[in-house]
Amino acid sequence: MNNELKTERIAYGYNRGDRVFDRHNVDRVFLDTSQTKRVQRYEMMHKLGLRRGDVVVVWHERDLGRGMELKQIREHFAALGVTIEAVGTPNGPKKATVRGMSDKAVAIAKHFWGLPGCSIDFINDQLERHGHGPFTRQQMIFKMGNRGTYKARTPPTDEPLEGD
């Protein structure tokens, strides 16, 4: 008979659902939320019942803490002989790529940017007519400045713009 205890793979999820760990062969799942106070989180970490050889499975190491807190947790786990396995993407979920406005799109938008009554939707309609956009208000501000500081040089027309 072997007196050695079986090591466990224990999932710990912070603001995550238990389904995140379905494919990662874990024995137990502990879920935490942002509502948990630090003292409660500390108690929960100790209630995991970690033993030498256990593996704490997280989506990302940031789930365990940030900064000095994460450093202390890593040191604590290392002293216990527990390893951390991050199974998610290294930098979190991929964000959609925001494309910038081309010089041609900026030239078209500048015709309408400083005119009163020209909404972002109207400007985007004009840009789409010329094969550009749509763009967010923030993208337009980044390229042309705040609307109050920029004055359009020409009034809007239905005529084709330069370069079309």
ZIMO-V661898 format. One record per residue. N is the residue number from 1. SS is DSSP state (H for helix, E for strand, L for the rest). PSI is psi in whole degrees, 0 to 359 (none if undefined). OMEGA is omega as a letter, one per 20 degrees, with the letter a starting at -180 (NA if undefined). Layout:
N;SS;PSI;OMEGA + N;SS;PSI;OMEGA
This chain:
1;L;135;a + 2;L;121;a + 3;L;354;a + 4;L;132;r + 5;L;146;r + 6;L;135;r + 7;L;156;a + 8;L;156;r + 9;E;112;a + 10;E;121;r + 11;E;139;r + 12;E;118;a + 13;E;128;r + 14;E;116;a + 15;L;41;r + 16;L;159;r + 17;L;161;a + 18;H;340;r + 19;H;339;r + 20;H;331;a + 21;H;6;a + 22;L;320;a + 23;L;12;a + 24;L;20;r + 25;L;59;r + 26;L;152;r + 27;L;324;a + 28;E;154;r + 29;E;128;r + 30;E;126;a + 31;E;139;a + 32;E;157;r + 33;L;170;r + 34;L;348;r + 35;L;344;a + 36;L;131;r + 37;L;159;a + 38;H;319;a + 39;H;317;r + 40;H;320;r + 41;H;318;r + 42;H;315;r + 43;H;319;a + 44;H;320;r + 45;H;322;r + 46;H;333;r + 47;H;351;r + 48;L;338;r + 49;L;45;a + 50;L;139;r + 51;L;162;r + 52;L;130;r + 53;L;345;r + 54;L;158;r + 55;E;126;r + 56;E;117;a + 57;E;124;r + 58;E;159;r + 59;L;314;r + 60;L;147;a + 61;H;332;r + 62;H;339;r + 63;H;332;a + 64;H;336;a + 65;L;183;a + 66;L;155;r + 67;H;231;a + 68;H;325;r + 69;H;314;r + 70;H;320;r + 71;H;315;r + 72;H;321;r + 73;H;318;r + 74;H;314;r + 75;H;319;r + 76;H;313;r + 77;H;319;r + 78;H;319;r + 79;H;328;r + 80;H;346;a + 81;L;27;a + 82;L;138;r + 83;E;156;r + 84;E;131;r + 85;E;115;r + 86;E;124;a + 87;L;351;a + 88;L;187;r + 89;L;145;a + 90;L;327;a + 91;L;26;a + 92;L;181;a + 93;L;145;r + 94;L;137;r + 95;L;152;r + 96;L;141;r + 97;L;129;r + 98;L;119;r + 99;L;146;r + 100;L;169;r + 101;L;133;r + 102;L;163;r + 103;H;324;r + 104;H;318;r + 105;H;321;r + 106;H;318;r + 107;H;320;r + 108;H;313;a + 109;H;327;a + 110;H;332;r + 111;H;330;a + 112;H;343;a + 113;H;314;a + 114;L;0;a + 115;L;134;r + 116;L;142;r + 117;L;356;r + 118;L;103;a + 119;L;166;r + 120;H;321;r + 121;H;318;r + 122;H;315;a + 123;H;317;r + 124;H;323;r + 125;H;316;r + 126;H;319;r + 127;H;318;a + 128;H;326;r + 129;H;332;a + 130;L;14;r + 131;L;24;r + 132;L;165;r + 133;L;189;j + 134;L;160;r + 135;L;156;r + 136;L;163;r + 137;H;320;a + 138;H;322;r + 139;H;320;a + 140;H;317;r + 141;H;319;a + 142;H;319;a + 143;H;327;a + 144;H;358;a + 145;L;175;r + 146;L;149;a + 147;H;325;a + 148;H;339;a + 149;H;346;a + 150;L;130;r + 151;L;128;r + 152;L;143;a + 153;L;333;a + 154;L;149;r + 155;L;155;a + 156;L;143;r + 157;L;167;r + 158;L;359;a + 159;L;149;r + 160;L;141;r + 161;L;164;r + 162;L;139;r + 163;L;359;r + 164;L;none;NA
